[in-house]
Amino acid sequence: PSPPAGPLAHTFYMYRAQSKASYPLENINAADLAGVMWYLHNEVVQNTPRKYHIDRIKRYKVTIKNTWEFWNAHKRQFSAFVAYDAARCSTPVCKDIYHQYGFVVGCQICDTKVAAYLAKDQTTWNCKKGEDNCRAPLWYSLPGPCPAMGMQNEDINPNKVGLNVNKAKSPECVKRMPGGHCKSATGAPDCTYSYEEAGEIKLDELVGIDDYNEFWNISYTRCANKVARGELPKHHKCQHNKEYVKHLDKGIGTSFWDGIHDKQKCTDRMDAVRRLYKKHYPSFPLSLPEPACEFDMYYDGEFKWKINHTGAEPSDWWDDRM
């Protein structure tokens, strides 16, 4: 196919692993389905109880259209991934990126050697044809209001449900640096992505756990009490149930996460997620094609280049930005 002549509007699903806390999709990192499963398997379910009290996967139908200013410099649809912590961009070049190109959405691929989750579509061109890495999981960065300001790391309590992540942002910064979220993505510097919520599923239902507290906590105590009362043999070994134990490459009390490097098992888990979404949200498509993450690199000195507005809609934001 012919290469695109400019930034395109891409509509696809993004996912987040979350607790019962609810946040807008702003100043945040998200993932494709392979990326969120990669994260859950590698960083969440290896902890008992689960890291950050994560208990669900949220899905969003997102439309991305990055700016002409970025396209004119890179001829790419996506910018680089940047990290967000408690609604603050913690990557040093964030301010330079957004000042130069507007609030562009970024992406990065995940290492398939860590976990064997693969996307349905090709997600990167930086690979040899047919390699698993061509369908590597993706993470995204979505800039919201005043991304340079936010809570300091020492003030962040990721397990607190009602955490006010925006309290450290000044009104002036929020006004002058509004972020890229808008009603319908146009590619303007302050309108690079729009989204609608597309449902959530609970990890317990996905994994097949009826009661998570019973699974990891109460079941062991109940077993130990039965041994103490003589209701079970004195030498009966009670076990602490765990969703996934890395050195065993399997769970204790559940087999859902067994085989982190097994491509078929990882594919089966992703299919289980899709089926559960279809069960609860039948009006949404089972899956949507996702665009490739084709960002190349930032060039030496590019944040001092003259901004090229060719093709872009006029915007007052450039004159008032911070």
C-alpha positions as CSV (number, residue, x, y, z in Angstrom):
1,P,0.0,0.0,0.0
2,S,1.0,3.6,-0.6
3,P,2.4,5.4,2.5
4,P,-0.1,7.8,4.1
5,A,0.1,11.4,3.1
6,G,-0.2,12.7,6.6
7,P,-1.5,11.9,10.1
8,L,-4.5,9.6,10.0
9,A,-7.4,9.0,12.4
10,H,-7.0,5.5,13.9
11,T,-9.9,4.0,16.0
12,F,-9.0,0.9,18.1
13,Y,-9.3,-0.5,21.6
14,M,-7.1,0.4,24.5
15,Y,-7.1,-1.3,27.8
16,R,-6.1,-0.5,31.4
17,A,-5.6,-2.8,34.4
18,Q,-7.2,-1.0,37.3
19,S,-8.6,-1.2,40.8
20,K,-12.0,0.1,41.7
21,A,-10.6,3.6,41.5
22,S,-11.8,5.5,38.5
23,Y,-9.7,7.9,36.4
24,P,-10.2,9.7,33.1
25,L,-8.0,8.5,30.2
26,E,-5.7,11.6,30.6
27,N,-2.1,11.8,31.8
28,I,-2.1,8.1,31.8
29,N,-0.6,5.0,30.2
30,A,-2.7,2.4,28.5
31,A,-2.1,-0.7,26.4
32,D,-3.5,-2.9,23.7
33,L,-4.9,-6.3,24.8
34,A,-1.5,-8.0,24.5
35,G,0.1,-5.2,26.4
36,V,-2.3,-5.2,29.3
37,M,-2.1,-9.0,29.7
38,W,1.7,-8.7,29.5
39,Y,1.6,-6.2,32.4
40,L,-0.9,-8.2,34.5
41,H,1.1,-11.5,34.1
42,N,4.5,-9.9,34.7
43,E,3.7,-7.3,37.4
44,V,0.3,-7.8,39.0
45,V,-0.7,-11.4,39.6
46,Q,2.8,-12.4,40.8
47,N,1.9,-10.5,43.9
48,T,-0.5,-11.8,46.6
49,P,-2.7,-9.9,47.0
50,R,-2.6,-8.4,43.6
51,K,-0.4,-5.3,43.1
52,Y,-2.2,-2.0,43.6
53,H,-5.5,-3.9,44.4
54,I,-6.0,-4.3,40.7
55,D,-9.1,-6.3,40.1
56,R,-10.4,-5.4,36.6
57,I,-9.5,-4.7,33.0
58,K,-11.1,-1.5,31.6
59,R,-11.6,-1.1,27.8
60,Y,-11.8,2.1,25.8
61,K,-12.7,2.7,22.1
62,V,-10.1,5.4,21.3
63,T,-9.5,7.5,18.2
64,I,-6.0,8.9,17.7
65,K,-5.0,11.6,15.3
66,N,-1.7,13.2,16.0
67,T,-0.6,16.6,14.7
68,W,0.7,17.7,11.3
69,E,3.5,19.5,13.2
70,F,4.8,16.1,14.4
71,W,4.1,14.4,11.0
72,N,6.1,17.1,9.2
73,A,9.2,16.4,11.3
74,H,8.9,12.5,11.5
75,K,6.5,11.2,8.9
76,R,5.1,8.9,11.6
77,Q,1.6,8.4,13.1
78,F,2.8,7.9,16.7
79,S,5.2,9.8,18.9
80,A,7.4,8.1,21.5
81,F,6.0,6.5,24.7
82,V,6.4,8.6,27.9
83,A,5.7,7.4,31.4
84,Y,3.0,8.8,33.6
85,D,2.9,8.5,37.4
86,A,-0.1,9.9,39.3
87,A,-1.0,12.1,36.3
88,R,2.4,13.6,35.9
89,C,4.8,12.8,33.0
90,S,8.0,11.5,34.6
91,T,10.0,11.3,31.3
92,P,12.4,14.2,31.1
93,V,11.6,15.2,27.5
94,C,7.8,15.5,28.0
95,K,7.7,19.2,28.1
96,D,9.9,19.5,25.0
97,I,7.8,17.1,23.0
98,Y,4.5,18.8,23.8
99,H,5.9,22.3,23.4
100,Q,7.2,21.4,19.9
101,Y,4.4,19.2,18.5
102,G,1.3,19.6,20.7
103,F,-0.1,16.8,22.8
104,V,0.9,13.9,20.7
105,V,0.0,10.3,21.7
106,G,3.0,8.0,22.0
107,C,3.6,4.3,22.0
108,Q,6.3,1.6,22.6
109,I,6.5,-2.1,22.2
110,C,7.0,-4.6,25.1
111,D,9.6,-7.4,25.2
112,T,8.1,-10.7,24.0
113,K,10.8,-12.6,25.8
114,V,9.2,-11.5,29.1
115,A,5.8,-12.9,28.2
116,A,4.5,-14.5,25.0
117,Y,1.4,-12.3,24.4
118,L,1.1,-11.3,20.7
119,A,-1.3,-8.9,19.0
120,K,-3.5,-10.1,16.1
121,D,-2.0,-7.4,13.8
122,Q,1.6,-6.4,13.1
123,T,2.4,-3.8,15.7
124,T,6.0,-2.8,14.7
125,W,8.1,-2.7,11.5
126,N,11.3,-2.9,13.4
127,C,11.5,-6.7,13.0
128,K,12.2,-9.5,10.5
129,K,9.1,-10.7,8.6
130,G,7.4,-13.5,10.4
131,E,9.1,-12.9,13.8
132,D,7.0,-12.9,16.9
133,N,8.4,-9.5,17.7
134,C,6.4,-8.1,14.7
135,R,3.3,-8.6,16.8
136,A,4.7,-7.4,20.1
137,P,2.4,-5.9,22.8
138,L,2.0,-2.1,22.9
139,W,1.8,0.5,25.6
140,Y,0.5,4.0,24.9
141,S,0.9,7.4,26.6
142,L,-2.1,9.8,26.6
143,P,-1.3,13.4,27.6
144,G,-3.9,15.3,29.6
145,P,-4.0,18.7,31.3
146,C,-0.8,20.1,32.6
147,P,1.3,16.9,32.2
148,A,4.5,18.5,33.6
149,M,2.9,19.1,37.0
150,G,1.6,16.6,39.5
151,M,2.2,14.7,42.7
152,Q,5.8,13.9,43.6
153,N,6.6,10.2,43.8
154,E,6.9,10.3,47.6
155,D,3.3,11.6,47.9
156,I,1.8,8.8,45.7
157,N,-0.2,6.1,47.3
158,P,-1.1,3.8,44.5
159,N,-3.4,1.7,46.8
160,K,-5.6,4.7,47.7
161,V,-8.8,4.7,45.8
162,G,-9.7,8.4,46.2
163,L,-6.3,9.7,45.3
164,N,-6.6,13.3,43.9
165,V,-3.9,13.2,41.3
166,N,-4.6,16.7,40.0
167,K,-4.3,18.7,43.2
168,A,-0.7,19.8,42.4
169,K,-1.7,21.3,39.0
170,S,-2.1,25.1,38.8
171,P,-5.2,26.5,37.1
172,E,-2.9,28.5,34.7
173,C,-1.1,25.4,33.6
174,V,-4.3,23.5,33.1
175,K,-5.7,26.3,31.0
176,R,-2.5,26.8,28.9
177,M,-1.6,23.1,28.6
178,P,-5.0,21.4,28.2
179,G,-3.8,18.1,26.9
180,G,-4.9,16.1,23.9
181,H,-8.2,14.7,25.0
182,C,-11.2,16.2,23.2
183,K,-14.7,15.3,22.0
184,S,-13.6,14.2,18.5
185,A,-9.9,14.0,17.5
186,T,-9.0,16.4,14.8
187,G,-5.2,16.5,14.9
188,A,-5.1,20.0,16.5
189,P,-2.4,20.4,19.1
190,D,-5.0,20.2,21.9
191,C,-7.2,17.6,20.2
192,T,-5.2,14.4,19.4
193,Y,-7.5,11.8,20.9
194,S,-11.0,11.0,21.9
195,Y,-12.5,8.0,23.5
196,E,-15.6,6.3,24.8
197,E,-15.7,3.7,27.6
198,A,-16.2,0.2,26.2
199,G,-16.8,-1.8,29.3
200,E,-14.8,-3.6,32.1
201,I,-14.4,-7.2,33.2
202,K,-13.4,-8.5,36.6
203,L,-10.2,-10.5,36.9
204,D,-11.9,-13.0,39.3
205,E,-14.5,-13.9,36.6
206,L,-11.8,-14.2,34.0
207,V,-9.6,-16.4,36.1
208,G,-12.4,-18.4,37.7
209,I,-12.0,-17.3,41.3
210,D,-15.4,-17.0,43.1
211,D,-14.1,-15.0,46.1
212,Y,-10.6,-13.5,45.9
213,N,-10.1,-13.0,49.6
214,E,-11.2,-16.6,50.2
215,F,-8.8,-17.7,47.5
216,W,-5.6,-16.1,48.7
217,N,-6.2,-15.4,52.4
218,I,-9.1,-17.2,54.2
219,S,-8.6,-20.6,52.6
220,Y,-5.2,-21.1,54.2
221,T,-6.4,-20.0,57.7
222,R,-9.5,-22.3,57.4
223,C,-7.3,-25.2,56.5
224,A,-4.9,-24.6,59.3
225,N,-7.7,-24.4,61.8
226,K,-9.1,-27.7,60.6
227,V,-5.6,-29.3,61.1
228,A,-5.5,-27.8,64.6
229,R,-8.9,-29.2,65.5
230,G,-8.0,-32.6,64.1
231,E,-10.5,-32.4,61.3
232,L,-7.6,-32.9,58.9
233,P,-4.6,-35.2,59.4
234,K,-1.8,-33.6,61.6
235,H,0.7,-33.8,58.7
236,H,-1.7,-32.3,56.1
237,K,0.1,-29.5,54.3
238,C,-2.1,-26.4,53.9
239,Q,-1.1,-24.2,50.9
240,H,-1.2,-20.5,50.3
241,N,-3.0,-20.1,47.0
242,K,-1.3,-17.8,44.5
243,E,-2.4,-16.8,41.0
244,Y,1.1,-17.2,39.5
245,V,4.5,-18.1,40.9
246,K,7.3,-17.1,38.6
247,H,9.9,-19.8,39.5
248,L,7.2,-22.5,39.1
249,D,5.7,-20.9,36.0
250,K,2.3,-21.8,37.3
251,G,-0.3,-20.9,39.9
252,I,-1.2,-22.6,43.2
253,G,-4.9,-23.1,43.4
254,T,-5.5,-22.0,39.8
255,S,-4.0,-22.8,36.4
256,F,-5.2,-19.8,34.5
257,W,-1.8,-18.1,34.4
258,D,0.3,-21.2,33.8
259,G,2.9,-20.8,31.1
260,I,4.0,-17.2,30.7
261,H,6.2,-18.1,27.7
262,D,3.7,-20.5,26.1
263,K,2.3,-18.6,23.0
264,Q,-0.8,-20.8,22.7
265,K,-1.7,-20.4,26.4
266,C,-1.1,-16.6,26.2
267,T,-3.4,-16.5,23.0
268,D,-6.0,-18.6,24.9
269,R,-6.0,-16.1,27.8
270,M,-6.4,-13.2,25.4
271,D,-9.3,-15.0,23.7
272,A,-10.9,-15.5,27.1
273,V,-10.8,-11.8,27.7
274,R,-12.4,-11.1,24.3
275,R,-15.2,-13.7,25.0
276,L,-15.9,-12.2,28.4
277,Y,-16.2,-8.7,26.9
278,K,-18.5,-10.1,24.2
279,K,-20.7,-11.8,26.9
280,H,-21.1,-8.6,28.9
281,Y,-21.0,-6.0,26.0
282,P,-22.4,-7.7,22.9
283,S,-22.9,-4.5,21.0
284,F,-19.2,-3.8,20.8
285,P,-17.0,-5.6,18.2
286,L,-15.0,-8.5,19.5
287,S,-11.8,-6.7,18.3
288,L,-10.7,-3.8,16.2
289,P,-7.6,-3.5,14.0
290,E,-4.8,-1.7,15.7
291,P,-2.2,0.5,14.0
292,A,1.5,-0.2,14.2
293,C,3.8,1.6,16.6
294,E,6.2,3.0,14.0
295,F,7.9,5.9,15.9
296,D,11.6,6.0,14.9
297,M,13.6,8.3,17.2
298,Y,14.0,11.8,18.4
299,Y,16.7,13.6,16.4
300,D,19.6,15.7,17.9
301,G,18.4,19.2,18.4
302,E,14.9,18.8,17.0
303,F,13.2,20.5,19.8
304,K,14.9,23.7,18.7
305,W,13.8,23.3,15.1
306,K,11.4,25.8,13.6
307,I,7.9,24.3,13.9
308,N,6.5,23.3,10.5
309,H,2.7,24.0,10.4
310,T,2.2,22.9,6.8
311,G,-1.2,21.1,6.5
312,A,-2.3,21.9,10.0
313,E,-5.5,23.6,11.1
314,P,-4.8,27.1,12.5
315,S,-4.7,27.0,16.3
316,D,-4.4,29.8,18.9
317,W,-2.8,27.3,21.3
318,W,0.6,27.7,19.9
319,D,0.8,31.4,20.9
320,D,-0.3,30.8,24.5
321,R,1.5,27.5,25.3
322,M,3.8,27.1,28.3
